[in-house]
């Protein structure tokens, strides 16, 4: 059950991750005049959505505590 919940959380987290990545992309320079790919773009384009999905997956794996 925990694994299925983690997968669902991660799948849903893709959408806000993409929006945050778009915001970071525009904030860090956005569409430049150059058509060449820059190495600093890996952070906003892959890192931000990846961290969102990973964070949601970890939250989904957490055990529910009833204290």
C-alpha positions as CSV (number, residue, x, y, z in Angstrom):
1,X,0.0,0.0,0.0
2,X,2.8,2.4,0.8
3,X,4.6,1.8,-2.5
4,X,1.4,2.4,-4.5
5,X,0.7,5.6,-2.5
6,X,4.3,6.8,-3.2
7,X,3.9,6.1,-6.9
8,X,0.7,8.1,-7.0
9,X,2.2,11.0,-5.1
10,X,5.2,11.0,-7.5
11,X,2.9,10.9,-10.6
12,X,0.9,13.8,-9.3
13,X,4.0,15.8,-8.3
14,X,5.1,15.9,-12.0
15,X,2.7,18.7,-12.8
16,X,3.8,21.2,-10.0
17,X,7.4,20.1,-10.7
18,X,7.1,21.2,-14.3
19,X,5.5,24.5,-13.3
20,X,8.3,25.2,-10.8
21,X,10.9,24.2,-13.5
22,X,9.3,26.6,-15.9
23,X,9.4,29.4,-13.3
24,X,13.1,28.6,-12.5
25,X,14.0,28.5,-16.2
26,X,12.4,32.0,-16.8
27,X,13.9,33.4,-13.6
28,X,17.4,32.2,-14.5
29,X,17.5,33.7,-18.0
30,X,14.7,32.1,-20.0
31,X,14.9,31.8,-23.7
32,X,18.3,33.2,-24.7
33,X,19.3,34.5,-28.1
34,X,21.6,31.5,-28.4
35,X,20.2,28.2,-29.7
36,X,23.1,26.3,-28.0
37,X,22.2,24.2,-24.9
38,X,24.0,25.5,-21.8
39,X,25.1,23.2,-19.0
40,X,23.5,25.4,-16.3
41,X,20.1,24.6,-17.7
42,X,20.2,21.0,-16.3
43,X,19.4,22.3,-12.9
44,X,16.1,24.0,-13.7
45,X,15.0,21.6,-16.4
46,X,15.9,18.3,-14.8
47,X,16.8,19.0,-11.2
48,X,13.7,20.9,-10.0
49,X,11.1,18.4,-11.4
50,X,13.3,15.5,-10.2
51,X,13.5,16.8,-6.7
52,X,9.7,17.4,-6.6
53,X,9.0,13.9,-7.8
54,X,11.6,12.4,-5.4
55,X,10.2,14.4,-2.5
56,X,6.7,13.3,-3.2
57,X,7.8,9.7,-3.5
58,X,9.5,9.8,-0.1
59,X,6.5,11.4,1.5
60,X,4.4,8.7,0.1
61,X,6.7,6.0,1.6
62,X,6.5,7.5,5.1
63,X,4.6,5.4,7.6
64,X,1.4,6.7,9.1
65,X,1.7,7.2,12.8
66,X,-1.3,7.0,15.1
67,X,-0.2,8.4,18.4
